[in-house]
């Protein structure tokens, strides 16, 4: 048998995943086999984020490699594309949630332009005023909001940090955003 990590490795993807716990080079071989296909699949759907989502796909695959079920004659590609599809759906949900939150707060939906940042800065200045609004939030909501928005953690990571379920983390962030939408005054036109 060819040693793991070398071109021409004849082991199936299932075997590589199984052995990757004690031989990280086995996962390196799996990555080399499928990274281009996963990247191409993601690039066809969301070109601007394909690199990041490809990296996240393999990170998630590494973390969940023990759950792989060989349903395709040893090929892990369908499994990897399933992970990529879930990440893609999650990214779309995340974008929709953030867009709705910005709309509820009366912030510009597209913050890519400097004018958008200027408007946000004007609405939230001085920073101390925003801090006062944040301090008025219930501690659980404030913590969830800070982890999600400031620390940019996923809802699963927020839930883990706060020792709650992901659904509860989403609810806390949503409630905090609604409270801020009511308490932060909109700029007068």
C-alpha positions as MATLAB code, in Angstrom:
seq = 'XXXXXXXXXXXXXXXXXXXXXXXXXXXXXXXXXXXXXXXXXXXXXXXXXXXXXXXXXXXXXXXXXXXXXXXXXXXXXXXXXXXXXXXXXXXXXXXXXXXXXXXXXXXXXXXXXXXXXXXXXXXXXXXXXXXXXXXXXXXXXXXXXXXXXXXXXXXXXXXXXXXXXXXXXXXXXXXXXXXXXXXXXXXXX';
ca = [
       0.000    0.000    0.000;
       1.191    3.501   -0.835;
       1.747    5.625    2.274;
      -0.919    8.195    3.001;
      -0.604   11.654    1.528;
       1.199   10.537   -1.612;
      -0.184   10.755   -5.125;
      -1.540    7.444   -6.260;
      -2.905    6.473   -2.835;
      -5.385    3.699   -3.674;
      -7.286    3.735   -0.385;
     -10.944    4.669   -0.638;
     -12.188    7.949    0.814;
     -13.987    5.946    3.496;
     -10.738    4.302    4.537;
      -8.927    7.660    4.513;
     -11.578    9.194    6.757;
     -11.441    6.225    9.097;
      -7.651    6.375    9.337;
      -7.464   10.171    9.585;
      -7.968   10.087   13.356;
      -4.582    8.477   13.862;
      -3.015    9.555   10.546;
      -3.739   13.221    9.668;
      -1.975   12.706    6.325;
      -4.921   10.508    5.341;
      -7.204   13.548    5.582;
      -4.663   15.556    3.590;
      -5.012   12.964    0.814;
      -8.819   13.217    0.959;
      -8.523   17.006    0.727;
      -6.200   16.775   -2.275;
      -8.638   14.440   -4.042;
     -11.703   16.627   -3.657;
     -10.776   20.265   -3.003;
     -11.016   21.276   -6.666;
     -14.447   19.664   -7.125;
     -15.835   21.225   -3.942;
     -14.420   24.630   -4.868;
     -15.837   24.411   -8.413;
     -19.266   23.420   -7.078;
     -19.308   26.359   -4.659;
     -17.837   28.806   -7.176;
     -20.670   28.037   -9.596;
     -23.131   29.059   -6.887;
     -21.436   31.857   -4.925;
     -18.176   32.910   -6.538;
     -17.241   35.639   -4.050;
     -17.335   33.267   -1.055;
     -16.241   30.003   -2.687;
     -12.758   29.962   -1.140;
     -14.011   30.602    2.386;
     -16.821   28.080    2.082;
     -14.463   25.459    0.643;
     -12.152   25.880    3.615;
     -15.104   25.702    6.011;
     -16.405   22.588    4.229;
     -13.172   20.721    4.883;
     -12.941   22.043    8.439;
     -16.441   20.716    9.137;
     -15.600   17.451    7.385;
     -12.562   17.032    9.630;
     -14.622   17.701   12.745;
     -17.406   15.324   11.701;
     -15.329   12.660    9.953;
     -16.443    9.972   12.411;
     -20.036   10.432   11.211;
     -19.216    9.684    7.561;
     -21.331    6.856    6.171;
     -20.012    5.134    3.075;
     -22.985    5.278    0.710;
     -21.126    5.828   -2.565;
     -18.627    2.971   -2.851;
     -16.071    4.724   -0.714;
     -16.371    8.197   -2.274;
     -16.708   11.097    0.145;
     -17.474   13.673   -2.555;
     -21.284   13.498   -2.176;
     -20.861   13.864    1.594;
     -18.514   16.835    1.146;
     -20.932   18.480   -1.294;
     -23.705   17.955    1.257;
     -21.640   19.808    3.852;
     -20.949   22.546    1.285;
     -24.675   22.794    0.464;
     -25.526   23.156    4.155;
     -22.909   25.886    4.544;
     -24.240   27.648    1.459;
     -27.794   27.526    2.819;
     -26.546   28.798    6.171;
     -24.748   31.687    4.498;
     -27.925   32.621    2.637;
     -29.959   32.494    5.875;
     -27.310   34.584    7.633;
     -27.460   37.225    4.892;
     -31.268   37.353    5.057;
     -31.234   37.696    8.841;
     -28.652   40.477    8.764;
     -30.521   42.298    5.992;
     -33.782   42.153    7.960;
     -32.000   43.366   11.109;
     -30.495   46.328    9.247;
     -33.911   47.142    7.768;
     -35.569   47.002   11.214;
     -32.898   49.314   12.629;
     -33.331   51.687    9.704;
     -29.735   51.142    8.620;
     -28.740   50.969    4.969;
     -28.982   47.448    3.619;
     -25.777   47.844    1.620;
     -22.953   48.925    3.903;
     -20.345   48.497    1.205;
     -20.368   52.176    0.310;
     -18.665   54.704    2.511;
     -21.891   56.738    2.651;
     -23.566   53.813    4.370;
     -20.875   53.697    7.020;
     -21.126   57.440    7.502;
     -24.872   57.208    8.046;
     -24.446   54.396   10.567;
     -21.723   56.310   12.380;
     -23.922   59.398   12.538;
     -26.875   57.401   13.894;
     -24.805   55.695   16.527;
     -22.638   58.631   17.598;
     -21.496   59.205   20.109;
     -20.428   55.645   20.857;
     -21.263   56.181   24.506;
     -24.929   56.621   23.576;
     -24.911   53.237   21.855;
     -23.186   51.702   24.859;
     -25.994   53.035   27.056;
     -28.582   51.410   24.784;
     -26.669   48.126   24.886;
     -26.342   48.339   28.674;
     -30.146   48.597   28.918;
     -30.597   45.229   27.227;
     -31.196   42.198   29.442;
     -27.769   40.595   30.105;
     -28.532   37.380   28.196;
     -29.663   39.286   25.108;
     -26.763   41.720   25.299;
     -24.245   38.872   25.605;
     -25.794   36.987   22.680;
     -25.832   40.137   20.529;
     -22.211   40.997   21.318;
     -21.039   37.456   20.553;
     -23.007   37.363   17.291;
     -22.387   40.902   15.993;
     -19.131   42.062   17.593;
     -17.346   38.722   17.827;
     -19.004   37.490   14.589;
     -19.652   34.023   16.016;
     -22.154   31.655   14.441;
     -25.356   30.969   16.339;
     -24.004   27.530   17.253;
     -20.883   29.151   18.710;
     -22.967   31.750   20.562;
     -25.074   28.940   21.994;
     -21.985   27.053   23.076;
     -20.502   30.143   24.761;
     -23.740   30.875   26.614;
     -24.520   27.212   27.280;
     -27.903   27.408   25.563;
     -29.431   25.878   22.431;
     -28.785   27.531   19.010;
     -32.505   28.337   18.697;
     -32.347   30.193   22.015;
     -29.258   32.085   20.814;
     -31.117   33.187   17.660;
     -34.091   34.280   19.758;
     -31.910   36.329   22.120;
     -30.146   38.090   19.245;
     -33.467   38.770   17.515;
     -34.987   40.206   20.691;
     -31.933   42.386   21.304;
     -32.088   43.758   17.756;
     -35.804   44.505   18.138;
     -35.162   46.332   21.428;
     -32.389   48.379   19.807;
     -34.610   49.198   16.832;
     -37.076   50.766   19.254;
     -34.589   52.463   21.585;
     -31.967   53.848   19.157;
     -33.404   57.054   17.685;
     -33.449   57.368   13.914;
     -31.684   60.293   12.313;
     -34.032   63.158   11.559;
     -34.369   63.920    7.832;
];
